[in-house]
Amino acid sequence: MGSTAEQPVTREDLEEELRRTIGGAGEKVEDRKVGIVAGVAIAGGIALLAAYLIGRRIGRVRSTVVEIRRI
């Protein structure tokens, strides 16, 4: 890293610094991608199951049972 007073910052300098900064984080995400996807899928399944069970309970509470007798 030199002084920028002597040389202007070029596009290549910016690209190199960005790759160096983001490169480490990108590799970490790639390594854990399968675990992240599995965690999101499991959380989504649990949320879907909870919504189904809550909706089923509310439907049972609000529904009216009508008994028809033949005389």
Buried (B, 14 or more C-beta within 10 A) or exposed (E): EEEEEEEEEEEEBEEEEEEEEEEEEEEEEEEEEEEEEEEEEEEEEEEEEEEEEEEEEEEEEEEEEEEEEEE
